[in-house]
Amino acid sequence: MYKIIPLVIYAAFCWLSPCLAQSLGAAGDSKRLELTVTSTYQQSDFDWSIAGNVNSESPNVLSELVWKKLRGPAITLHAKSKPYKTFYLEASYSHSFILSGSASDTDYSEDNRNSPVFNAALQSDHGHLRYFKMGPGWRLVQLRNFNLLSSLGYALSTQKLNLTDNNPGSNLNSWYKSKWKGPYLKMESDVTISQKFRIEVAATYHQVKYEAVADWNTIEEFQHPISFRHRAKGYGLGMEARVIRRLGRDVDLFFTGNLSKWKTGAGVDEVFLANGTSGFTRLNSVNYSSAVVGIGLGFKL
């Protein structure tokens, strides 16, 4: 059920924003909702590691999972409403499909990733990445050819990553579901180059709580479908740039690119065993990065 909540909120936002603008008596342009639809292609990397115990010993890196070059198409919907003077609301939802990617699972017996005792080269060619945010914003500076804006709100970034292999007779079909959630602060500027072109640049900072659950389906000693859980605190950084070409009074064409990086500090790995007991060790860190390029259309409604 929670998977459709961001879409429901986004739809309600788009429906209510023009009504809110009218009720607040917004002046100027009667078209108060800006809607963009973006088609993109993304590549992401993801990794985490755990230690042998809660003190980061025996060894300091016991097991490490690394996903690389998780690639696929994505679609992003973004709406911005300006209901009153310099104040506005914005909401965004993105869904990425993972169509190709690789992963590795490595265990070590000595500190600093020495003496590997297990290594598996795996596939990760299905799954998805989602991102939702919503919050208010303000225009801080408004000049003839330059605007500076700031917004803050709540964001949720989720990933579902799978692990499979091509070995004959293998029934490996494990998954890892992660969630980064918390407030964000965004700074955005746009510069008008000419009557037809302008450039937008934005930077976003996230302060997040990280949670993840996984099913390692081939390990009989673990419980299923939840084999272990991760918890930590971290942050996210994002940079985005757009080159926008005005096609008409209410329609824009734009090219976009963005980079993001998410990272946690040390946290907790809790494993659930088949005999009904559980154990804890140190989650060293989780790292997630992505690069996106795309093309889109913007509309004033």
C-alpha positions in Angstrom: 0.0 0.0 0.0 2.8 2.4 0.9 4.2 2.2 -2.6 1.3 4.2 -4.1 1.2 6.8 -1.4 3.7 9.2 -3.1 1.7 9.0 -6.3 -1.6 9.7 -4.5 0.0 12.7 -2.8 1.5 14.0 -6.0 -1.9 13.7 -7.8 -3.7 15.5 -5.0 -1.0 18.2 -5.1 -1.5 18.8 -8.8 -5.3 18.9 -8.4 -5.4 21.2 -5.4 -2.7 23.7 -6.3 -4.6 25.8 -8.9 -7.6 25.9 -6.4 -5.2 27.1 -3.7 -3.8 29.8 -6.0 -7.2 31.1 -6.8 -8.4 31.1 -3.2 -5.3 33.1 -2.1 -5.9 35.7 -4.8 -2.6 35.2 -6.7 -1.8 38.1 -8.9 -0.2 38.1 -12.4 -0.1 35.1 -14.7 -3.3 33.1 -14.3 -1.4 29.9 -15.1 -0.2 29.0 -11.6 1.0 25.4 -12.0 4.2 24.4 -13.8 4.4 20.7 -14.7 7.4 18.9 -16.2 7.7 15.4 -17.6 11.2 14.0 -18.0 12.4 10.9 -19.8 15.8 9.9 -18.5 18.5 7.2 -18.5 20.3 6.4 -15.2 23.3 4.5 -14.0 23.7 3.7 -10.2 26.2 2.1 -7.9 25.4 0.7 -4.4 27.4 -1.0 -1.7 27.4 -1.9 1.9 29.6 -3.8 4.3 29.4 -5.3 7.8 32.1 -6.1 10.5 32.6 -9.3 12.5 31.1 -7.8 15.6 29.7 -4.5 17.0 33.2 -3.3 17.9 34.3 -3.4 14.2 36.6 -6.4 14.9 37.1 -10.0 13.8 37.5 -8.7 11.1 36.6 -5.0 10.5 35.1 -6.0 7.1 33.5 -9.4 7.3 31.2 -9.2 4.3 30.7 -6.8 1.5 28.0 -6.4 -1.2 28.7 -4.3 -4.2 26.3 -3.5 -7.0 27.7 -1.8 -10.1 26.3 -0.2 -13.3 22.7 -0.6 -12.5 21.2 0.9 -15.7 17.8 1.6 -17.1 15.2 4.1 -18.2 13.3 6.4 -15.8 10.5 8.9 -15.8 10.1 11.9 -13.6 7.1 14.1 -12.9 7.6 17.5 -11.2 5.0 20.1 -10.3 5.5 23.6 -8.9 2.7 25.8 -7.8 3.0 29.5 -6.9 -0.1 30.2 -4.9 0.9 33.5 -3.2 3.5 36.1 -4.0 7.0 34.6 -3.7 5.8 31.5 -1.9 5.4 28.2 -3.9 4.9 24.4 -3.3 6.7 21.7 -5.2 6.4 17.9 -5.5 8.4 15.4 -7.5 8.2 11.7 -8.2 10.7 9.5 -10.2 10.6 5.8 -11.0 13.7 4.1 -12.6 13.7 0.6 -14.0 16.8 -1.6 -13.6 17.4 -3.6 -16.8 21.1 -4.4 -16.4 23.7 -4.5 -13.7 26.2 -6.7 -11.9 27.0 -7.4 -8.3 29.6 -9.1 -6.1 29.5 -10.8 -2.7 32.8 -11.1 -0.8 33.6 -12.4 2.7 37.0 -11.9 4.4 38.8 -13.5 7.3 41.2 -10.7 8.1 41.1 -6.9 8.6 41.1 -4.4 5.7 39.6 -6.8 3.1 42.5 -9.3 3.3 42.3 -13.1 3.0 39.0 -13.4 1.1 37.3 -16.7 1.9 34.3 -16.4 -0.4 33.6 -14.4 -3.6 30.6 -14.6 -6.0 30.1 -12.6 -9.2 26.4 -12.1 -9.6 23.8 -10.4 -11.8 21.4 -7.7 -10.8 19.3 -7.1 -14.0 15.9 -6.3 -12.5 14.6 -4.1 -9.7 13.7 -0.4 -9.4 14.7 2.9 -7.9 12.1 5.5 -6.6 12.3 9.0 -5.4 9.7 11.3 -4.0 9.8 14.8 -2.4 7.4 17.5 -1.4 7.7 20.9 0.3 7.3 24.6 0.2 9.7 27.1 -1.3 10.5 30.8 -1.5 11.9 33.1 -4.2 14.8 34.8 -2.4 16.0 37.0 -5.2 14.2 38.2 -8.3 16.0 40.2 -10.9 15.4 40.8 -14.6 17.5 37.8 -15.8 18.2 36.0 -12.5 16.2 34.2 -9.8 17.4 32.5 -6.6 15.0 30.2 -4.9 15.1 28.0 -1.8 12.9 25.1 -0.7 12.7 22.5 2.1 10.5 19.5 2.7 10.4 15.8 3.1 12.0 13.3 0.7 11.9 9.5 0.4 14.4 7.5 -1.8 13.9 3.7 -2.1 15.8 0.9 -4.0 14.9 -2.7 -4.6 18.0 -4.6 -5.7 18.1 -8.2 -6.8 20.8 -10.9 -6.9 20.8 -13.8 -9.3 23.3 -15.9 -11.2 23.5 -18.0 -14.4 24.8 -21.2 -12.8 22.7 -24.2 -14.0 20.4 -25.4 -11.3 20.9 -22.3 -9.1 17.8 -21.1 -7.3 19.5 -17.8 -6.1 16.9 -15.1 -6.1 17.8 -12.8 -3.2 16.7 -9.2 -2.8 17.7 -6.1 -0.8 15.2 -3.2 -0.2 16.5 0.1 1.1 14.9 3.3 2.2 16.4 6.8 2.8 14.0 9.2 4.4 14.1 12.7 6.0 14.1 16.4 5.4 15.9 18.2 2.5 17.0 21.7 1.8 17.3 22.8 -1.8 18.9 25.9 -3.4 18.1 26.7 -7.0 19.0 29.5 -9.5 17.9 30.2 -13.0 19.6 32.6 -15.5 17.9 33.9 -18.6 20.3 33.9 -21.5 17.9 35.2 -24.2 14.2 35.2 -25.0 14.5 31.6 -26.0 17.1 30.1 -23.6 17.7 29.9 -19.9 19.7 27.7 -17.5 18.7 26.3 -14.2 21.1 24.9 -11.6 20.0 23.3 -8.3 21.8 21.7 -5.2 20.0 19.6 -2.6 21.0 18.4 0.8 19.2 15.5 2.6 19.5 14.5 6.2 18.2 10.9 6.4 17.4 7.9 8.4 18.4 4.7 6.6 16.5 1.4 6.8 16.8 -1.8 4.8 15.6 -5.4 4.9 16.8 -8.3 2.8 16.0 -12.0 2.0 19.1 -14.1 1.3 16.9 -17.0 0.0 19.6 -19.7 -0.4 21.0 -19.5 3.2 19.1 -22.0 5.3 20.4 -20.7 8.6 18.5 -17.4 8.0 14.8 -16.6 8.4 12.7 -15.9 5.3 11.4 -13.7 3.9 13.3 -11.2 6.2 16.8 -12.5 6.8 18.4 -9.3 8.2 17.8 -5.6 8.8 20.0 -2.5 8.5 19.6 0.8 10.3 21.8 3.9 10.2 21.8 7.7 9.8 23.3 9.5 6.9 23.0 12.2 4.3 22.4 12.8 0.6 23.7 15.3 -1.9 22.3 16.1 -5.3 23.3 18.5 -8.2 21.1 19.1 -11.2 21.5 21.4 -14.3 19.0 22.1 -17.1 19.3 23.9 -20.4 15.8 25.1 -21.4 14.5 26.1 -24.8 11.3 28.0 -25.0 9.0 26.5 -27.6 5.9 28.7 -27.0 4.3 30.8 -24.3 3.4 27.9 -22.1 5.7 25.1 -23.4 9.4 24.5 -22.8 11.9 21.8 -24.0 14.8 21.0 -21.8 17.9 18.8 -21.4 18.9 17.8 -17.9 21.6 16.0 -16.1 22.1 15.3 -12.4 24.5 13.6 -10.0 23.6 12.3 -6.5 25.5 10.6 -3.7 24.0 9.1 -0.5 26.1 7.8 2.4 25.5 6.5 5.9 27.7 6.4 9.0 28.1 3.3 11.1 24.9 1.6 11.9 23.4 -1.8 13.0 23.1 -5.0 11.2 20.5 -7.3 12.8 20.4 -10.9 11.5 17.4 -13.2 12.0 18.2 -16.9 12.3 16.0 -19.8 11.4 16.1 -21.1 15.1 14.2 -18.0 16.1 17.1 -16.1 17.6 18.8 -12.9 16.3 22.2 -11.3 16.4 23.8 -7.9 15.9 27.0 -6.6 14.3 28.3 -3.3 13.0 27.0 -2.0 9.7 30.1 -0.2 8.5 28.5 2.1 5.9 26.1 2.2 2.9 26.9 4.1 -0.3 24.6 4.9 -3.2 25.5 7.1 -6.2 23.7 7.8 -9.5 24.1 9.8 -12.7 21.1 10.7 -14.9 20.7 12.4 -18.2 17.5 13.1 -20.0 15.1 15.3 -22.0 11.8 16.7 -21.0 8.9 19.0 -21.6 7.6 21.7 -19.3 4.0 23.1 -19.3 2.2 26.0 -17.6 -1.3 25.0 -16.7 
